[in-house]
Amino acid sequence: MEAVRLVRLGWSTRKVARHMGFTQSAIVKWVKRAPHDRRAQIIPTVSSRPHQHPHELAPDIVEAVVTYRKKYHRGAEVLQELLRRDGILVSLSSVKRTLKRNELTYPSKWKKWHQYPPRPVPERPGILVEIDTHRSLRFVDGAKIISPFGFQTLQSDHGSEFSKWFTKRIMERSMAHRHSRVRTPNDNAHLERWNRTLQD
């Protein structure tokens, strides 16, 4: 809206683009979409997500997946087989996606669920330290001795060596431990790049 305001004051879209660091085409689009109310602070945006997909599941198949889930209370693999047995052919990924969209997924009783406390902003060394080693606790103790700064939060992947036992031992040492988020490679990108350097 600040860009739109400058255009309405008489600036050219090219000048506004140079001044604010955006492309001219973006400025032109914003001017077209911006409300004419001078009190407006934002430009309403419309999602580009398509309303439907040419290969989306038929409503009756979606209904069948939901019905079978509520009836049998079984996992996606079993539901797919039950549906196939009754003449309803649907892929396993479609069954899983349908269950997720209809909020019919339940947490596993055997899976270890990790807490994801807020990731601290690493404003100085030691606030967030990434770790990936098999001798985890021994490594931390050794690293603390030679490190010129203290460790505040350790971040690791979901390896078996970073279990609840490790988290408790870290807390006993007045540090915090968090796991990197699943399917979020940027959480530990620096560490993985360093591992590659060592391997090379």
C-alpha positions in Angstrom: 0.0 0.0 0.0 3.0 2.3 0.5 4.0 1.8 -3.1 0.4 2.5 -4.2 0.3 5.6 -2.1 3.5 6.9 -3.9 1.9 6.2 -7.3 -1.2 8.1 -6.3 0.9 11.0 -5.2 2.2 11.3 -8.7 5.3 9.1 -8.9 5.7 6.9 -11.9 5.5 3.1 -11.4 9.0 2.8 -12.6 10.3 5.3 -10.1 8.4 3.6 -7.3 9.9 0.2 -8.4 13.4 1.6 -8.2 12.7 3.3 -4.9 11.2 0.3 -3.1 13.2 -2.5 -4.8 10.3 -4.2 -6.6 9.6 -4.9 -10.2 7.5 -2.4 -12.1 5.0 -5.1 -13.1 4.4 -5.8 -9.4 3.7 -2.1 -8.7 1.3 -2.0 -11.6 -0.6 -5.0 -10.3 -0.8 -3.6 -6.8 -2.2 -0.3 -8.0 -4.9 -2.2 -9.9 -5.9 -4.3 -6.9 -5.5 -1.7 -4.2 -8.7 -0.4 -2.6 -9.6 3.2 -3.2 -10.3 3.8 0.5 -7.4 6.0 1.8 -7.6 4.4 5.2 -6.9 0.9 3.8 -3.6 -0.5 5.1 -3.3 -3.7 3.1 -4.1 -5.0 -0.4 -6.5 -8.0 -0.3 -5.0 -11.1 -1.9 -6.7 -14.0 -3.5 -5.3 -17.5 -3.2 -4.0 -19.0 -6.5 -4.9 -22.5 -5.3 -7.2 -24.2 -7.9 -10.7 -24.9 -6.8 -10.6 -28.5 -8.2 -8.1 -30.9 -9.8 -8.8 -32.8 -13.0 -7.7 -36.1 -11.3 -9.4 -35.5 -7.9 -11.2 -38.4 -6.3 -14.9 -38.9 -7.0 -17.1 -37.8 -4.0 -18.4 -41.3 -3.6 -14.9 -42.7 -3.2 -14.1 -40.0 -0.6 -17.3 -40.9 1.2 -16.4 -44.6 1.1 -12.9 -44.0 2.6 -14.4 -41.9 5.4 -17.2 -44.5 6.1 -14.7 -47.4 6.2 -12.5 -45.4 8.6 -15.3 -44.7 11.0 -16.6 -48.3 10.8 -13.3 -50.3 11.1 -11.0 -47.8 12.8 -8.0 -49.2 10.9 -5.0 -47.7 9.2 -4.8 -46.6 5.6 -3.2 -49.8 4.3 -5.9 -52.0 5.8 -8.6 -49.6 4.5 -7.2 -49.7 1.0 -7.3 -53.5 1.0 -10.9 -53.5 2.4 -12.0 -51.1 -0.3 -10.3 -53.1 -3.0 -12.0 -56.3 -1.7 -15.4 -54.5 -2.1 -14.5 -53.4 -5.6 -13.4 -49.8 -4.9 -9.9 -49.2 -6.4 -8.0 -46.3 -4.8 -4.3 -45.7 -4.3 -2.8 -45.8 -0.8 -1.6 -42.2 -1.1 -5.2 -41.1 -1.9 -6.5 -42.9 1.2 -3.9 -41.3 3.4 -4.6 -37.8 1.9 -8.4 -38.3 2.3 -8.0 -39.3 6.0 -5.8 -36.3 6.6 -8.1 -33.8 4.9 -11.0 -35.1 6.9 -9.0 -35.0 10.2 -9.3 -38.8 10.7 -5.7 -39.5 11.4 -4.8 -40.6 15.0 -1.5 -40.5 16.7 0.3 -43.9 16.9 0.6 -45.4 20.4 4.1 -46.6 19.5 5.6 -43.6 17.8 7.7 -41.3 19.9 6.4 -37.8 19.5 8.9 -35.0 20.0 8.2 -31.5 21.3 9.2 -28.6 19.1 9.8 -25.6 21.3 10.3 -22.3 19.5 13.6 -22.1 17.7 15.7 -19.4 19.3 17.2 -16.7 17.1 20.9 -17.3 16.9 22.0 -13.7 17.6 25.3 -14.7 19.0 27.4 -18.0 19.2 26.0 -20.6 21.5 22.3 -19.7 21.5 21.6 -22.4 18.9 24.1 -25.2 18.4 23.5 -28.0 15.9 24.7 -31.5 16.8 24.9 -34.8 14.9 27.1 -37.4 16.4 26.7 -41.0 17.6 28.6 -40.3 20.9 26.2 -37.5 21.6 26.6 -36.8 25.3 30.3 -37.4 25.5 30.8 -35.2 22.5 28.8 -32.3 24.1 30.8 -32.6 27.3 34.0 -32.5 25.4 32.9 -29.6 23.2 31.9 -27.5 26.2 35.4 -27.7 27.6 37.1 -26.3 24.5 34.4 -24.0 23.2 35.0 -20.3 23.7 31.2 -19.8 24.3 28.6 -21.6 26.3 25.8 -23.7 24.8 22.2 -22.6 25.4 20.1 -24.8 23.0 21.2 -27.9 21.2 19.4 -28.9 18.0 19.6 -32.4 16.6 17.8 -34.7 14.1 15.5 -37.6 15.1 18.3 -40.2 15.4 18.0 -42.8 18.1 21.0 -41.3 20.0 19.0 -38.2 20.6 16.3 -39.8 22.8 14.4 -38.7 25.9 17.4 -39.9 27.9 19.7 -37.5 26.0 17.2 -34.7 26.5 17.1 -35.3 30.2 20.9 -35.4 30.5 21.1 -32.1 28.5 18.6 -30.4 30.8 20.6 -31.6 33.8 23.5 -29.6 32.3 21.4 -26.4 32.2 20.8 -26.5 28.4 17.8 -27.0 26.2 17.3 -29.6 23.5 15.1 -29.4 20.5 14.6 -31.7 17.4 14.7 -30.3 13.9 11.3 -30.3 12.3 10.4 -33.2 10.0 10.7 -32.5 6.3 12.3 -29.1 7.0 15.9 -29.5 5.6 16.7 -25.8 6.3 16.6 -26.5 10.0 20.0 -28.2 10.0 21.4 -27.2 6.6 24.7 -25.8 7.9 25.4 -29.0 9.8 24.7 -31.3 6.8 26.9 -29.1 4.6 29.7 -29.4 7.1 29.2 -33.2 7.1 29.6 -33.2 3.4 32.8 -31.2 3.7 34.2 -33.7 6.1 33.3 -36.6 3.8 34.8 -34.9 0.7 
